Amino acid sequence: MKILILLFGLTAAFGAAGKKTASDVEEIKHRQELRELERYPNLLPEVVITISRDSLIK
């Protein structure tokens, strides 16, 4: 019985460690992606709105 409890405890510990490692890897991936995006300039298109002066006088 003691060995079953020990095996269950070890399994739970390995599962928790794996879950923590997966979340750490996910966080590192997000940080690297943000770091890559900081190198690029603003890629949003620049919109210039022009209007003739005649249409403002109406």
Number of C-alpha atoms within 10 A of each C-alpha: 6 7 8 9 10 11 12 12 12 12 12 12 12 12 12 12 12 12 12 12 12 12 12 12 12 11 12 12 12 12 12 11 11 11 11 10 11 10 8 8 7 9 6 6 6 7 6 6 5 6 8 7 8 7 7 7 6 5
